[in-house]
Structures are given as C-alpha cells and as structure tokens.
C-alpha cells in the first residue's frame, strides 16, 4: 500500500509565496493572483505552518524574505514551472500522440529539424516536443520518450541504440583558402586552426592519423559550441574540424570547402536512447527506424 503524500505542496500556496517574494508586497501579489490581501497572507501562513519555517519578515510596508525563504524560493519556482509544463504537455497532446525528444543542440538544429517534415508526413497525428540537452539526465523523471546522445553507449536506466559514427573533416571558407597553398597535412599544420573547446584533442588526433607531428595542434581560437565554430570557419578565421553532417548546407552552398579529403572517424558515436520501460514503445521505435533511414554513409 502506497503511503499518503502528506508533504505534497499546494500550488496555490506556492504561487502566493512566489508572487509576494517577487513583489515584496502582499497587496501587489494579491492583485496579480486576483486574490485579496488577506487571502494571500493566509496562504503564506498555511505554507509556513506546513514547512515549520518563517518565510518572510515584515519591514515597514514590505515583506522581506527570511534566510529560510531565500533558500526555499528557487525550489518553489521550480515546482511551479514543472506544474505549468506538465499542464502544457497535457494540453498539447489533446487529440494527438505526443512524442518528447531530447537532442544535442547542434545536431537538432542542423541535422534533425530540417528532416522532420519527412517524418511527420509519413506519421500524421504525432505532435513533437523537441528540447535541446547536452548532458545526461533521468529521461523518465523528466517525461522524455527518447534522447539523442553522443559518446559511449552508457545511460542510466535506459537502452542505447546505435545510430552512426561521426566523420569529421577539415573545412574552411573559400575566402580563407584564397592565396593559401594548403595541399598537404604538413601545410595545414602551419595554418590558423579553430578548436572545439569540448574536444581539445581533435586536431592532434587528426594530425596523428595523417602521420604528421603538429606542434600547433592545441593552439588557435576556441569555441564551446559547434554552431559558433562553424560560423567562425565561414567568417574566415581559420580551418575547423567539423562533423560532415553539420555542414551539409555550407558545403553545398560553397560557404565552406573541405580543405583536405582526409576524413577521420571519431572514437565516439551517436545513439538513440530510450528509457528501459519504453524500449518497446511503437512511436519511439518508429522515430528510431526513421532516423536510421536518414543516415548516409558519409555521416
């Protein structure tokens, strides 16, 4: 038998507390919530009684958060945001099948989203909730059906399904390459190199695979997102090692060129991650099969 959740917070009381904390005034909080001043004060007192804490101190005509109130405020706001998000997800799924997917930011914006019309065309009646996430998290706890993961096939309480390896190529803008003779790895070793901050050994690994000792492999401008790294290469700041799939449009439009046709497969791969309990879900399996069908040998 499940124990009663006697400590579950009342969202109305949390709203009263958060509004009063934000305004520093109970009357203004009441106006925002369409409640009387006495109603707001009562809800705050009830919340304080439930917590066994004094959340506010009165200073002249204002209410000021106590030390306990300051500690509790971030958690209260998080609970309110989660409650609102749950309501919005439920409303969005009315009459459709909602599929929530967490994806790496650049993978989502540059590879996944441009292809999604094809998936939705063959799977009508599905509403997608696509959120960018760079770190691992509890999929079930946060209400996600699946996630796109780059790294090793390890994710707590989830199943990792292989999508593809990553192929990186050295690329630069035509303007940068104009007048430069970069016809060999040795010549490239002396060119300005652009680095991905989260992959500090990328250039060293590429030059090692090319059989070249490059002293400047760790030098050059650094960027912490592929989006900025790509824009830096397009702007002519240097040569960047980029996953080919991320710069399909730039290569096609001539904004970037592959400097040397010497691709390198990275040690890590892309995976489709599904919570263990949802591993047999029809929608997630359909999305996984579709993603596999979009992968080309060059990706």
C-alpha positions in Angstrom: 0.0 0.0 0.0 1.4 3.4 -1.0 1.9 5.9 1.8 -0.1 9.1 1.5 1.9 12.0 0.2 1.2 14.3 3.1 4.1 16.7 2.2 2.9 17.5 -1.3 2.8 21.3 -1.7 -0.3 23.2 -2.6 0.4 25.0 -5.9 -1.9 27.9 -4.8 0.2 28.5 -1.7 3.4 28.3 -3.7 2.0 30.9 -6.1 1.1 33.2 -3.2 4.6 32.8 -1.7 6.4 33.3 -5.0 4.4 36.4 -6.0 4.9 38.0 -2.6 8.6 37.3 -2.7 8.9 38.8 -6.2 6.9 41.9 -5.4 8.0 42.3 -1.8 4.4 43.2 -1.2 1.4 41.1 -0.3 -1.1 43.5 -1.8 0.6 43.5 -5.2 0.8 39.8 -5.1 -2.9 39.6 -4.5 -3.6 41.9 -7.4 -1.6 39.6 -9.7 -3.3 36.5 -8.5 -6.8 38.1 -8.3 -7.0 37.5 -4.6 -7.5 39.7 -1.5 -4.5 40.7 0.6 -5.9 38.6 3.5 -6.2 35.5 1.3 -2.6 35.8 0.1 -1.4 36.3 3.8 -3.5 33.2 4.9 -2.0 31.0 2.2 1.5 32.1 3.1 0.8 31.4 6.8 -0.5 28.0 5.9 2.6 27.2 3.9 4.8 28.4 6.7 2.9 26.1 9.1 3.3 23.1 6.8 7.0 23.8 6.5 7.6 24.8 10.1 9.6 27.8 8.8 9.2 31.6 8.8 9.4 32.6 5.1 9.0 36.3 5.4 9.9 39.1 7.8 7.9 42.4 7.8 9.9 45.6 7.2 7.7 48.7 7.3 5.2 48.2 4.5 7.1 45.4 2.7 7.6 41.7 3.2 11.3 40.6 3.0 12.4 37.0 2.6 13.9 35.4 5.6 17.0 33.2 5.2 14.7 30.2 5.1 12.6 31.9 2.5 15.6 32.7 0.3 16.6 29.0 0.3 13.1 27.8 -0.4 12.3 30.3 -3.3 14.3 28.6 -6.1 12.7 25.2 -5.3 9.2 26.8 -5.2 9.7 28.4 -8.6 11.0 25.1 -10.0 7.9 23.3 -8.7 5.6 25.9 -10.3 7.4 25.7 -13.6 7.2 21.9 -13.6 3.5 22.1 -12.8 2.9 24.5 -15.6 5.0 22.5 -18.0 3.0 19.3 -17.2 -0.3 21.1 -17.9 1.1 22.4 -21.2 2.3 19.0 -22.3 -1.1 17.5 -21.5 -2.9 20.3 -23.4 -0.6 19.9 -26.4 -1.2 16.2 -26.6 -5.0 16.5 -26.7 -6.2 14.6 -29.8 -2.6 13.6 -30.9 0.2 11.3 -29.8 2.9 13.4 -28.1 6.5 12.4 -28.6 9.1 14.1 -26.4 12.7 14.0 -27.6 15.8 15.5 -26.1 18.6 16.2 -28.6 22.0 17.7 -28.8 21.6 21.4 -29.7 23.6 21.5 -33.0 22.5 18.0 -34.0 18.9 19.0 -33.5 19.0 22.4 -35.3 21.3 21.3 -38.2 20.5 17.7 -38.9 17.3 16.6 -37.2 14.9 19.5 -37.6 15.4 20.1 -41.4 14.5 16.4 -41.9 11.5 16.3 -39.6 8.9 17.3 -42.3 9.5 13.9 -43.9 8.9 12.0 -40.7 5.7 14.0 -39.9 4.4 13.5 -43.4 4.5 9.7 -43.0 3.4 9.8 -39.4 0.4 12.1 -39.2 -1.2 12.6 -35.8 2.1 13.0 -33.9 3.0 16.2 -32.1 6.7 16.6 -31.3 8.2 18.1 -28.2 11.9 18.7 -29.1 14.2 20.0 -26.4 18.0 20.6 -26.6 20.0 18.9 -23.9 23.8 18.5 -23.8 24.1 16.4 -20.6 22.6 13.1 -19.5 19.6 13.2 -17.2 16.8 11.0 -16.0 14.5 10.5 -19.0 11.6 9.1 -17.1 11.7 11.6 -14.4 11.6 14.5 -16.8 9.0 12.9 -19.1 11.0 12.2 -22.2 10.4 9.3 -24.6 13.9 9.4 -26.1 17.1 11.3 -26.4 20.0 11.7 -28.9 23.3 11.0 -27.2 26.9 11.4 -28.4 29.5 9.4 -26.6 29.7 5.8 -25.3 26.5 3.6 -25.1 26.1 4.3 -21.5 23.0 5.9 -19.9 21.5 5.1 -16.6 18.1 3.3 -16.7 18.0 3.4 -20.4 18.8 1.5 -23.6 21.3 2.9 -26.1 20.7 2.1 -29.8 23.5 2.8 -32.2 22.8 5.4 -34.9 26.1 6.1 -36.6 29.8 7.0 -36.1 30.9 10.6 -36.6 33.1 11.6 -39.5 35.0 14.9 -39.2 36.7 16.8 -42.0 38.9 19.9 -42.1 36.9 22.8 -43.6 37.4 26.5 -44.3 35.8 29.3 -46.3 36.9 29.9 -49.9 38.0 33.4 -48.9 40.3 32.0 -46.3 41.8 29.5 -48.7 42.3 32.0 -51.5 46.0 32.6 -52.0 47.0 29.8 -49.5 48.6 26.6 -50.5 47.2 24.0 -48.2 47.7 20.9 -50.3 49.1 18.6 -47.6 48.7 17.9 -43.8 52.2 19.4 -43.3 51.0 22.7 -44.9 47.8 22.6 -42.8 49.8 22.3 -39.6 51.0 25.8 -40.2 47.6 27.3 -40.9 45.4 29.0 -38.3 43.4 26.2 -36.6 40.0 26.6 -35.0 39.3 24.4 -31.9 36.2 23.0 -30.2 36.7 23.6 -26.5 35.0 20.3 -25.5 37.2 18.3 -27.9 40.7 19.7 -27.2 42.5 16.7 -28.8 40.6 16.7 -32.1 43.3 18.3 -34.2 46.1 16.3 -32.5 44.2 13.1 -33.3 43.6 14.2 -36.9 47.3 15.0 -37.5 48.3 11.8 -35.8 46.1 9.8 -38.2 47.6 11.8 -41.1 51.1 10.9 -39.9 52.2 14.4 -39.1 53.6 15.9 -36.0 51.9 19.3 -35.5 53.2 21.5 -32.7 50.3 23.9 -33.1 47.5 21.3 -32.8 46.3 22.7 -29.5 46.7 26.4 -30.5 44.2 28.8 -32.1 40.8 30.3 -31.4 38.5 28.1 -29.2 34.7 27.9 -29.2 32.4 25.9 -27.0 29.6 25.2 -29.5 29.7 23.7 -33.0 27.4 26.5 -34.1 30.0 29.2 -33.3 32.8 27.1 -34.6 31.0 26.7 -38.0 30.3 30.4 -38.2 34.0 31.2 -37.3 35.1 29.0 -40.2 32.6 30.6 -42.6 33.8 34.0 -41.5 37.4 33.1 -42.5 39.0 32.8 -39.1 40.8 29.6 -39.9 40.3 25.9 -40.6 37.9 23.9 -38.4 37.5 20.2 -37.9 33.7 19.7 -38.4 31.4 16.7 -38.5 30.4 16.5 -42.1 26.7 16.2 -41.4 26.7 19.5 -39.5 27.9 21.5 -42.5 26.0 19.9 -45.4 24.3 23.1 -46.4 27.6 25.2 -46.1 29.4 22.6 -48.3 26.6 22.5 -50.8 26.3 26.3 -51.0 30.1 26.9 -51.2 30.4 28.7 -48.0 32.8 26.1 -46.8 35.2 23.7 -48.6 36.8 20.5 -47.4 40.5 21.5 -47.2 41.9 18.0 -47.5 39.8 14.9 -48.3 41.1 13.1 -45.3 38.1 12.3 -43.1 38.5 10.9 -39.6 36.1 8.8 -37.7 35.8 9.8 -34.1 36.0 7.2 -31.3 32.6 8.1 -30.0 29.2 7.6 -31.8 25.6 8.8 -31.8 23.0 6.8 -30.0 19.2 6.8 -29.7 18.4 6.5 -26.0 15.1 5.2 -24.7 14.0 4.6 -21.1 14.0 0.9 -20.3 10.3 0.9 -19.6 9.6 2.5 -23.0 12.0 0.4 -25.1 9.1 -1.4 -26.8 7.1 1.8 -27.5 5.7 2.0 -31.0 6.3 5.7 -31.5 9.8 5.8 -30.3 10.7 2.7 -32.5 9.2 4.4 -35.5 11.3 7.5 -34.9 14.4 5.4 -34.4 13.8 3.5 -37.6 13.2 6.8 -39.5 16.4 8.3 -38.1 18.4 5.3 -39.2 16.9 5.7 -42.7 18.2 9.2 -42.9 21.8 8.4 -42.1 24.0 8.3 -45.2 27.4 6.5 -45.5 29.1 10.0 -45.3 27.5 10.8 -41.9 
